[in-house]
Amino acid sequence: MNEIFQQLVNGLALGAVYALIAIGYTMVYGVLRFINFAHGDVFMLGSFTGYYIAPQIAEWFPLPGWAGWTAVMISTMIICAIIGIVIELLAYRPLRNRPRLTVLITAIGVSLLIEYTCQHKAFFGASQKAFPKLLPAGNFTMGGLSFNTTQFVVLGVTLILLAALTFIVKKTRIGMAMRAVSHNSAAASLMGISNTFIISFTFGLGSALAGAGGILYGMTYTGIEPLMGVNVGLKAFVAAVLGGIGNLPGAALGGLVLGVVETYAGGMSGISTYRDGIAFAILIIILIFKPTGLLGSKQIEKV
Amino acid sequence: MKPVNLLVFSAASLLSVLGLPGCKSGGGDTIKVGEFASLTGKEATFGTSSHEGTQMAVEEINEAGGVLGKKLELLTEDDQSKAGEPANIVNKLISRDGVVAVLGEVASSRSLEAAPIAQAAKIPLISPASTNPKVTEVGDYIFRVCFIDPFQGTVMANFANKTLKAKKVAVLTDAKSDYSKGLAKYFKEQFVKNGGTLASELDYNGGDKDFKAQLTTIKGAAPDAVFVPGYYNDVALIAIQAKELGLSIPLFGGDGWESDNLLQVGKDAVEGHYFSTHCSPEDTSPKMTSFVGNYKKKYSKTPDAMAALGYDSAYVLAESIKRAGTTEGPKLREAIAATKDFDGVTGKFSLDAKRDAVKSAAILQIKDGKFKFLETIAP
């Protein structure tokens, strides 16, 4: 019995990271109608930003410690937002009016470029690195379950970021502009909304969340390497499709469901090898039976 | 193309085809030896160590006058720890560079990929450290200078019984690696034969970062110890996450653990755990002492077992070329197969009928952030 709850805690912590990344996929899809495959690599860059920035920050704030951790989180999110905006500016903006397939293939190219550049010795190198300890280690048991601070922090931070994001999208002027662009970009620009600015803003916001995901992932699993974004990025993409691509709460829900399912599969003797396979089987089943995803709504396409 | 040009062209290409075998049998003033290693990627420290050991041996051999009056020329290629690369590289080394023999890989999956190519080309391949039995079963041109997993698995099963006094053991295997699957199989066979029980058997995929699902199940099964026959990069994360989940029992594994990276990433979480390997730099034999001394001078670090095996693989090849008196594939193959009582850094060994080295294993424990020698187990 204990084990079942323990796995639930493990699964939610993993799912929370998927959720943060899935939101980036879904937001970009919402405004541009294309999948930014380089998003998983922004997540990886988030982990490495944390890795390289932590020793610098430790000179002002003690690490592990809460103040230092907050500083690492915020600076990583800012740096990742800039990275996301730059990727859009250099790789996607010149192709804005080209067929969507062109942009999609470019996104795959950007992803490979980041992965292989980072594997070079002059950058991060290919070997696995240990993510620094950012928070004081605290293991405690409650009713036979063992928790650590990180797991709570991962879930808490994810909830706070999701709430903040929902607020931005639903309650602010810029959020309204994002929704307008997503709904009909031509009409939105006729109403005086700068599409270019909104697209940059969306990339920045999504990449900041991916950066936060990178830090949380590093804190939870310790090992970081330049190819870590491939698998996690794909899973987050599955999560976004599972929840209904273009739908923000759907992406969060999809992430959590996927994380929990995957963790239960991983803990079962005999099928533990197939945990990744199960994630992709879910994608296929969803695409067959409910192509709009769990929370997605039907869209009428005018021909 | 005009007919005359065509004629010239085809004559030239015919010549180049005819010329190639001439190159192979030592036309130049050096003897070309190919090496493929994982210099970058997941198992980068394995390839780096074995390459450094091999490189050092080749330099020593050349300083001492080379073999058959010629210098050895080591052509090293990086396979980036990736499946698919070894086949390309070894093809290139054999058909384009015309090497007389190939040295490499540490990881069994990658040696298995290259072995059929070397076998088909009748070019001997000596693996320094691939322990999966299937590697040399590919054919009679494939050799290794290390022990094999049936032996290593038996050693660790007996170790679990006698030293750890474990009755219930959980096994966590890398389902992607031939090495891990093989070692797990032989361990389980012997451990059950010794009267032990398997608390739970779980898999992961090499390169995973999240092991908490598997470790939670293992914790639920309450074993006395966990056998993790994986590679160091995964083992480090497994140890860290086991500690976080409050799983405070010994972990133990095989030679795939031996890397400084295990200590750098695992830190205090790998403290107290055990693994078996080929030799220890703490060995006081004169061969080992001088090897460790020279290696430290050259690379300013302590060599690990992969470096020692890389070193031995190059010497086995050089001695065999000397004994064969030629670098032709079939004769060289016979000479390597006849290797007997070879006095290597990793101990004295012979190659058996299956072209595997018969030699003892060492068990090390991680203590104070270092690998400490515990015991040697003879075959």
Contacts between the chains, C-beta under 8 A, distances in Angstrom:
chain1	res1	chain2	res2	distance
A	2	B	220	7.4
A	3	B	216	6.1
A	3	B	217	6.7
A	3	B	219	7.7
A	3	B	220	4.1
A	6	B	216	4.9
A	6	B	219	7.9
A	6	B	220	7.9
A	6	B	245	7.9
A	7	B	213	6.3
A	7	B	216	5.5
A	7	B	217	7.8
A	10	B	210	7.9
A	10	B	212	4.3
A	10	B	213	5.9
A	10	B	216	6.1
A	11	B	213	7.6
A	14	B	210	5.8
A	14	B	212	7.9
A	119	B	40	6.9
A	119	B	41	7.8
A	121	B	40	7.8
A	125	B	40	7.6
A	126	B	40	4.4
A	126	B	41	4.9
A	126	B	42	7.5
A	126	B	44	5.9
A	126	B	80	7.3
A	126	B	81	7.6
A	127	B	40	7.8
A	127	B	41	7.9
A	127	B	42	7.9
A	127	B	44	4.7
A	127	B	45	7.1
A	127	B	233	7.5
A	127	B	261	6.2
A	128	B	42	7.4
A	128	B	233	4.6
A	128	B	236	7.5
A	128	B	261	6.7
A	128	B	265	6.1
A	129	B	265	7.1
A	130	B	236	7.5
A	130	B	264	6.5
A	130	B	265	4.1
A	130	B	266	7.9
A	130	B	267	7.0
A	139	B	244	6.8
A	139	B	246	6.4
A	141	B	246	7.4
A	146	B	245	6.1
A	146	B	246	4.7
A	148	B	244	5.6
A	150	B	244	8.0
A	217	B	209	7.4
A	220	B	210	7.8
A	221	B	209	4.2
A	221	B	210	5.6
A	221	B	237	6.4
A	221	B	241	7.1
A	222	B	209	7.9
A	222	B	236	7.9
A	222	B	237	5.8
A	222	B	240	5.0
A	222	B	241	7.6
A	222	B	265	7.0
A	223	B	209	5.3
A	223	B	233	6.9
A	223	B	236	6.9
A	223	B	237	4.5
A	223	B	265	6.4
A	225	B	42	7.8
A	225	B	233	8.0
A	227	B	207	7.6
A	228	B	209	6.4
A	231	B	207	7.7
A	262	B	213	7.5
A	263	B	210	7.8
A	263	B	212	7.3
A	263	B	213	4.3
A	264	B	213	7.3
A	265	B	213	7.5
A	266	B	204	7.7
A	266	B	210	7.4
A	266	B	213	3.1
A	266	B	214	5.7
A	267	B	202	7.6
A	267	B	213	4.2
A	267	B	214	6.2
A	267	B	216	5.7
A	267	B	217	4.1
A	268	B	217	7.2
A	269	B	200	5.7
A	269	B	201	5.7
A	269	B	202	5.7
A	269	B	217	7.1
A	272	B	202	4.7
A	272	B	203	4.7
A	272	B	204	6.8
A	272	B	213	7.3
A	272	B	214	5.8
A	273	B	175	4.1
A	273	B	203	4.1
A	273	B	204	7.5
A	273	B	205	6.5
A	275	B	213	7.2
A	276	B	205	6.7
